[in-house]
């Protein structure tokens, strides 16, 4: 496995963590509040973006970036990744019969959410790999964590 695939997988897992937190939280809240499909999806997507960005933001802040630079790095690194993941993920949830109507106590709710995230992960890794190969997306984040980083201080 080349380094860039390893990077793509780690970048995607990182993004998936944020997406999964937001997604699950959004779906749990929307289901709990009895919302219909569209507002539920909107809430889940907004929260997925929020947590996805938040994880990258906090990671680049630890690498020593200022708030403004950290925000733009997170936006650059994660937008395509999260977008791909959310489109695939939510398309799957909408396509599976009964998935959007499933309740929190039903296996279908958790099964479809897990399957949707797994499929989204598989689709997003090559997207991240392609972007990293072009020095975009998470390549930016990984450069910050690179060995030559401290030379700039």
HUQUI-V869444 format. One record per backbone hydrogen bond with DSSP energy under -1.0 kcal/mol. CO is the residue of the C=O (numbers start at 1). NH is the residue of the N-H. E is the energy in kcal/mol with one decimal. If there is no record, write none. Layout:
# HUQUI-V869444
co = <CO;CO>
nh = <NH;NH>
e = <E;E>
This chain:
# HUQUI-V869444
co = <2;3;4;5;6;7;8;9;10;11;12;13;14;15;16;17;18;19;20;21;22;23;24;25;26;27;28;29;30;36;37;38;39;40;41;42;43;44;45;46;47;48;49;50;51;52;53;54;55;56;57;58;60;61;66;67;68;69;70;71;72;73;74;75;78;79;80;81;82;83;84;85;86;87;88;89;90;91;92;96;98;103;106;107;108;109;110;111;112;113;114;115;116;117;118;119;120;121;124;125;126;127;128;129;131;132;136;137;138;139;140;141;143;146;148;149;150>
nh = <6;7;8;9;10;11;12;13;14;15;16;17;18;19;20;21;22;23;24;25;26;27;28;29;30;31;32;33;35;40;41;42;43;44;45;46;47;48;49;50;51;52;53;54;55;56;57;58;59;60;61;62;65;64;70;71;72;73;74;75;76;77;78;79;82;83;84;85;86;87;88;89;90;91;92;93;94;95;96;99;102;106;110;111;112;113;114;115;116;117;118;119;120;121;122;123;124;125;128;129;130;131;132;133;136;135;139;140;142;143;144;145;146;149;151;152;153>
e = <-2.0;-2.9;-2.5;-2.7;-2.5;-3.1;-2.4;-2.8;-2.3;-2.3;-3.2;-2.2;-1.5;-3.0;-3.6;-2.3;-2.3;-3.5;-2.8;-2.4;-3.0;-2.9;-3.0;-2.8;-2.8;-2.4;-2.5;-2.9;-2.9;-1.9;-2.6;-2.6;-2.6;-2.5;-2.7;-2.8;-2.5;-2.3;-2.6;-2.5;-2.8;-2.4;-3.0;-2.4;-2.2;-1.5;-3.4;-2.8;-1.9;-2.8;-2.1;-1.7;-2.1;-1.5;-2.8;-2.5;-2.3;-2.4;-2.5;-2.5;-2.5;-3.1;-2.5;-1.7;-3.7;-2.7;-2.9;-2.3;-3.1;-2.6;-2.4;-2.8;-2.8;-2.1;-2.3;-1.9;-2.3;-2.3;-2.2;-2.0;-1.0;-1.7;-1.1;-3.2;-2.7;-1.7;-2.5;-2.8;-2.9;-2.2;-2.2;-2.7;-2.5;-2.2;-2.0;-2.2;-2.4;-2.2;-2.9;-2.8;-2.6;-2.2;-3.1;-2.3;-3.1;-2.1;-2.1;-1.5;-2.9;-2.1;-1.3;-1.1;-1.3;-1.2;-1.1;-1.3;-1.3>
